[in-house]
Amino acid sequence: MILQEASMFRSSRFALTAVFAAAALSAAACSGNDTPAENTQSACDAYAEFSGTVSDARTSIDSSSTIEEIQAERDSIRNAYQDLGPALESVAEDRRTALDDAWKNFDDAVANIDESMTVPQAAASLSDDIDQIRSARDGLESDLGC
């Protein structure tokens, strides 16, 4: 019976992946109204919920658990997982947007350097734009753990 459950779980992973991808795309499309700070907080909340659900399942499932109890725990984890995915996608989109915006600002600034400026003046005029790229890079690096 447990092998049958494992097989059902594996076969449902594809469906779960498809649902996750659709939810992520939907969340990314709808997250335009939230600020990056709000998206980060939502992701942290969803992560805390997911982590707590996994911990609860770890302590709840033991040798005395019934198949129905195991399935109920799986369902709880699935729901938390499905909530976590879109929240993470929103944060990732915020990081990408910040990097894209920083790059565009820098590229535009370089393209529009006044030709009458000296090199030190031109370099000084770009320092804020470079700092913006560095800040976006640091946020991305922090998320990636590189």
Long-range contacts (C-beta under 8 A, 24 or more apart in sequence): 1-67, 2-67, 5-67, 5-70, 5-71, 9-74, 16-78, 16-81, 16-82, 19-82, 20-81, 20-82, 20-85, 23-82, 23-85, 23-86, 24-85, 24-86, 24-89, 25-89, 26-86, 27-85, 27-86, 27-87, 27-89, 27-90, 28-86, 28-89, 28-90, 28-93, 31-89, 31-90, 31-93, 34-90, 36-91, 36-94, 36-98, 39-87, 39-90, 39-91, 39-93, 39-94, 40-91, 40-94, 42-87, 42-90, 43-84, 43-87, 43-88, 43-90, 43-91, 45-87, 46-80, 46-83, 46-84, 46-87, 46-88, 47-84, 47-87, 47-88, 49-80, 49-83, 49-84, 50-77, 50-80, 50-81, 50-83, 50-84, 52-80, 53-77, 53-79, 53-80, 54-80, 91-143, 92-143, 95-136, 95-139, 95-140, 95-143, 98-135, 98-136, 98-139, 98-140, 99-133, 99-136, 99-137, 99-140, 101-132, 101-136, 102-129, 102-132, 102-133, 102-135, 102-136, 103-133, 105-129, 105-132, 106-130, 106-132, 106-133
